[in-house]
């Protein structure tokens, strides 16, 4: 990882905290709010970027390698700096190209500039864009509430073009990358703030209240109303490296920056599903197979043969609860009349789904009804509960992709430094949700 010069870091007194701290004090964690866009089922965040600082809305992409922002429309800043193509920083970015521009210099237009290939993970489109350095500011936190903004003036990102925003939530200017590369948002926070390379993600499905991501801290993560510290409630499993990346513009011999975990079995109501276990392993030559986690896939997808036996098992267990199938509602195949399904603290009263890790029966991510089901309207306007899992087709690159709906109101800690994932299961069991972090009025005034 490139270490950027500390001369870039500065502090605006009374308004900002510096991101570097003396050895006598501990670095504070940073945080970002995360809001669900219900029209696209994507998750967005708002950071402050440029000089003077401007609010910038970005789609949160758990697997993206670096932030990118549309520079074609109104990107103005007095502190942006292009990155030279022959610099050591460009080499550490593993750039595949240099770019030149035959217009007056402006953000995204410079000669002998280090070029990257920003990507839209929703549409699978990519383009070439100049790599830049500019300032960003994020709130600090003690784990229970936001604090003053911390300024990072040497943040590396890529410019992009307006067309790459197609398919993303309305009003966003680009992508906030949370992938396991050296230049994702958490990685750069770790470098600039001398904090651990980890972050915790808590997605909210609320139409009004945001979730949160904590950057650079293993806790505390305190949520109201019980003032519960969720860092004490995590189970852990290794993060697995897929040796073959899956970007549109292929980086030769570069591993994936997405997060894979070692799911070894799937259970419904505690009973193992009889699936082809070879599909759960990652092929070292092709990168196919395995299980990954994604914020841009709205519902968990399963390779067709896995999906078939999984839904059969679910239907069988649901029948034992006297639930009868009704007409399916796209994109889902398994649906039940809402008046047949009871209600519990953790959502609809349906069979539980367990993702078992590493051949250890006691390490499992339990998915309750709030995360396994979704409310849908049928063709005649009738309300149904549908199993929120989707057929991923025959021979997909990844056998199981854990989607964002299954992550909502679960706290996930991605500890890249220690190569492990911490997960809480449903926060509803603790009488809280991801929307219950105390975003105060002082934070809103800084936005």
Long-range contacts (C-beta under 8 A, 24 or more apart in sequence): 1-92, 1-182, 1-187, 1-191, 2-88, 2-89, 2-92, 2-93, 2-182, 3-191, 4-89, 4-133, 4-154, 4-156, 4-191, 4-192, 5-154, 8-133, 8-153, 8-154, 9-151, 9-152, 9-153, 9-154, 9-192, 10-151, 10-153, 11-151, 12-151, 15-148, 15-149, 16-137, 16-148, 16-149, 16-150, 16-151, 17-140, 17-147, 17-148, 17-149, 17-150, 17-151, 18-150, 18-151, 19-150, 19-151, 19-152, 19-189, 19-192, 19-193, 20-192, 20-193, 20-194, 21-193, 21-194, 27-193, 27-194, 27-195, 27-216, 28-140, 28-141, 28-142, 28-147, 28-150, 29-140, 29-141, 29-142, 29-143, 29-195, 29-214, 29-215, 29-216, 29-217, 30-138, 30-139, 30-140, 30-141, 30-150, 30-189, 30-193, 30-214, 30-215, 30-216, 31-138, 31-139, 31-140, 31-141, 31-146, 31-212, 31-213, 31-214, 31-215, 32-138, 32-139, 32-176, 32-212, 32-213, 32-215, 33-210, 33-211, 33-212, 33-439, 34-60, 34-201, 34-202, 34-203, 34-204, 34-210, 34-211, 34-212, 34-213, 35-204, 35-210, 35-211, 36-203, 36-204, 36-205, 36-206, 36-207, 36-211, 37-169, 37-170, 38-207, 39-169, 39-170, 40-167, 40-168, 40-169, 40-170, 41-298, 41-404, 41-405, 42-122, 42-168, 42-169, 42-295, 42-296, 42-298, 43-203, 43-211, 43-295, 43-404, 44-169, 44-172, 45-176, 45-213, 46-447, 47-136, 47-137, 47-138, 47-176, 48-136, 48-137, 48-138, 48-149, 48-447, 49-77, 49-134, 49-135, 49-136, 49-137, 49-155, 50-75, 50-76, 50-77, 50-79, 50-80, 50-134, 50-135, 51-77, 51-78, 51-79, 51-134, 51-135, 52-78, 53-135, 53-137, 55-447, 56-173, 56-174, 57-169, 57-171, 57-172, 57-173, 58-172, 58-173, 58-174, 58-175, 58-176, 59-168, 59-169, 59-172, 59-174, 59-175, 59-176, 59-296, 60-175, 60-176, 60-178, 60-213, 60-295, 61-121, 61-175, 61-176, 61-177, 61-178, 61-179, 61-295, 61-296, 62-178, 62-179, 62-201, 62-258, 62-259, 62-293, 62-294, 62-295, 62-296, 63-121, 63-178, 63-179, 63-256, 63-257, 63-258, 63-259, 63-292, 63-294, 63-295, 63-296, 64-119, 64-121, 64-175, 64-176, 64-177, 64-178, 64-179, 64-184, 64-257, 65-177, 65-179, 65-181, 65-183, 65-184, 65-247, 65-257, 66-93, 66-116, 66-118, 66-156, 66-157, 66-158, 66-177, 66-181, 66-183, 66-184, 67-155, 67-157, 67-158, 67-174, 67-175, 67-176, 67-177, 67-184, 67-185, 68-116, 68-118, 68-129, 68-157, 68-158, 68-159, 68-160, 68-164, 68-174, 68-175, 68-177, 69-157, 69-158, 69-159, 69-160, 69-173, 69-174, 70-159, 70-160, 70-161, 70-162, 70-164, 70-165, 70-173, 70-174, 71-106, 71-107, 71-108, 71-129, 71-130, 71-132, 71-159, 71-160, 71-161, 72-108, 72-160, 72-161, 72-162, 73-162, 73-173, 75-106, 75-107, 75-108, 75-159, 76-107, 77-107, 77-134, 77-135, 79-134, 79-135, 79-153, 80-107, 80-132, 80-133, 80-134, 81-132, 81-133, 81-134, 82-110, 82-113, 82-114, 82-130, 82-131, 82-132, 83-113, 83-114, 83-130, 83-131, 83-132, 83-133, 83-156, 84-112, 84-113, 84-114, 85-112, 85-113, 85-114, 85-115, 86-112, 87-114, 89-114, 89-156, 90-114, 90-131, 92-182, 93-131, 93-156, 93-183, 94-251, 94-254, 95-131, 96-249, 96-251, 97-128, 99-128, 99-130, 107-132, 107-159, 108-132, 108-159, 116-158, 117-158, 117-247, 117-248, 117-249, 118-158, 118-159, 118-160, 118-164, 118-174, 118-175, 119-164, 119-247, 119-248, 119-249, 120-164, 120-165, 120-166, 120-167, 120-168, 120-175, 121-175, 121-296, 122-167, 122-168, 122-296, 123-166, 123-167, 124-248, 125-163, 125-164, 125-166, 125-248, 126-164, 126-247, 126-248, 126-249, 127-160, 127-161, 127-163, 127-164, 129-158, 129-159, 129-160, 129-161, 130-158, 130-159, 131-156, 131-157, 131-158, 131-159, 132-156, 132-157, 132-158, 132-159, 138-189, 138-215, 139-443, 139-446, 141-214, 141-217, 142-220, 143-214, 143-217, 143-219, 143-220, 143-221, 143-222, 143-229, 143-231, 144-220, 144-222, 144-227, 144-438, 145-438, 145-439, 145-440, 145-443, 146-439, 146-440, 146-442, 146-443, 146-446, 148-446, 149-446, 150-193, 152-188, 152-189, 152-192, 152-193, 154-192, 155-188, 155-192, 156-183, 156-188, 178-213, 178-295, 178-414, 179-257, 179-258, 179-259, 180-239, 180-257, 180-258, 180-259, 180-414, 180-416, 181-257, 184-257, 185-215, 186-215, 186-216, 186-414, 186-416, 187-416, 189-215, 189-216, 190-216, 190-417, 196-415, 196-417, 197-415, 197-416, 197-417, 198-413, 198-414, 198-415, 198-416, 198-417, 198-418, 199-413, 199-414, 200-231, 200-411, 200-412, 200-413, 200-414, 200-422, 201-295, 201-407, 201-411, 201-412, 201-413, 201-414, 202-230, 202-409, 202-410, 202-411, 202-412, 202-427, 202-434, 202-437, 203-295, 203-404, 203-407, 203-408, 203-409, 203-410, 203-434, 204-408, 204-409, 204-433, 204-434, 204-435, 205-405, 205-408, 205-409, 206-433, 206-435, 209-435, 209-436, 210-435, 210-439, 211-408, 211-434, 211-435, 211-437, 212-434, 212-437, 212-439, 218-413, 218-415, 221-411, 222-437, 222-438, 223-427, 223-432, 223-433, 223-434, 223-436, 223-437, 223-438, 224-432, 224-436, 224-437, 224-438, 225-431, 225-432, 225-436, 226-430, 226-431, 226-432, 228-430, 228-432, 230-411, 230-424, 230-427, 230-430, 231-413, 233-411, 233-424, 233-430, 234-411, 234-413, 234-422, 234-423, 234-424, 235-363, 235-365, 235-422, 235-423, 235-424, 235-425, 236-363, 236-420, 236-421, 236-422, 236-423, 237-261, 237-262, 237-357, 237-358, 237-363, 237-420, 237-421, 237-423, 238-262, 238-358, 238-419, 238-420, 238-421, 239-414, 239-415, 239-416, 239-419, 239-420, 239-421, 240-282, 240-290, 241-419, 242-282, 242-287, 242-290, 242-292, 243-282, 243-284, 243-287, 244-284, 244-285, 244-286, 244-287, 245-287, 246-287, 246-397, 256-287, 258-292, 258-293, 258-294, 259-292, 259-293, 259-414, 259-421, 260-290, 260-291, 260-292, 260-293, 261-291, 261-292, 261-293, 261-357, 261-421, 262-290, 262-291, 262-357, 262-358, 263-290, 263-291, 263-355, 263-356, 263-357, 263-400, 264-356, 264-357, 264-358, 264-359, 265-354, 265-356, 266-306, 266-310, 266-353, 266-354, 266-355, 266-356, 267-352, 267-353, 267-354, 267-356, 267-364, 268-310, 268-313, 268-314, 268-317, 268-351, 268-352, 268-353, 268-354, 269-317, 269-351, 269-352, 270-352, 270-354, 271-313, 271-317, 273-306, 273-309, 273-310, 273-313, 274-309, 275-305, 275-306, 275-309, 275-310, 276-305, 276-306, 279-303, 279-305, 279-306, 279-399, 280-399, 280-400, 287-397, 288-395, 288-397, 288-398, 288-399, 289-398, 289-399, 290-398, 290-399, 290-400, 291-355, 291-398, 291-399, 291-400, 291-401, 291-402, 292-398, 292-400, 292-401, 292-402, 293-401, 293-402, 293-407, 293-412, 293-421, 294-401, 294-402, 294-403, 294-404, 295-404, 295-407, 296-404, 297-401, 297-403, 297-404, 298-403, 298-404, 298-405, 299-331, 299-332, 299-374, 299-388, 299-389, 299-390, 299-403, 299-404, 299-405, 299-406, 300-388, 300-389, 300-390, 300-400, 300-401, 300-402, 300-403, 300-405, 300-406, 301-389, 301-390, 301-391, 301-392, 301-396, 301-400, 301-401, 301-403, 302-389, 302-390, 302-391, 302-392, 302-399, 302-400, 303-392, 303-393, 303-394, 303-395, 303-396, 303-399, 303-400, 304-391, 304-392, 304-393, 304-394, 305-394, 306-399, 306-400, 307-389, 307-390, 307-391, 307-392, 310-389, 311-387, 311-389, 314-350, 314-351, 314-353, 314-387, 317-351, 318-350, 318-351, 321-349, 321-350, 321-351, 323-350, 326-378, 326-382, 326-384, 327-378, 327-379, 327-384, 328-386, 329-376, 329-377, 329-378, 329-379, 329-384, 329-386, 331-390, 332-374, 332-376, 332-386, 332-387, 332-388, 332-389, 332-390, 333-387, 333-391, 334-386, 334-387, 335-376, 335-378, 335-384, 335-385, 335-386, 335-387, 336-384, 336-385, 336-386, 337-382, 337-384, 338-375, 338-382, 338-383, 338-384, 338-385, 341-369, 341-373, 341-385, 344-368, 344-369, 345-428, 345-429, 345-431, 346-370, 346-426, 346-428, 346-429, 347-371, 347-372, 347-373, 347-426, 347-428, 348-372, 348-373, 348-385, 350-385, 350-387, 355-400, 355-402, 365-410, 365-423, 365-425, 366-425, 366-426, 367-406, 367-426, 368-425, 368-426, 368-428, 370-408, 370-409, 370-426, 370-428, 371-405, 371-406, 371-407, 371-408, 371-409, 371-410, 371-426, 372-406, 374-405, 408-434, 409-433, 409-434, 410-434
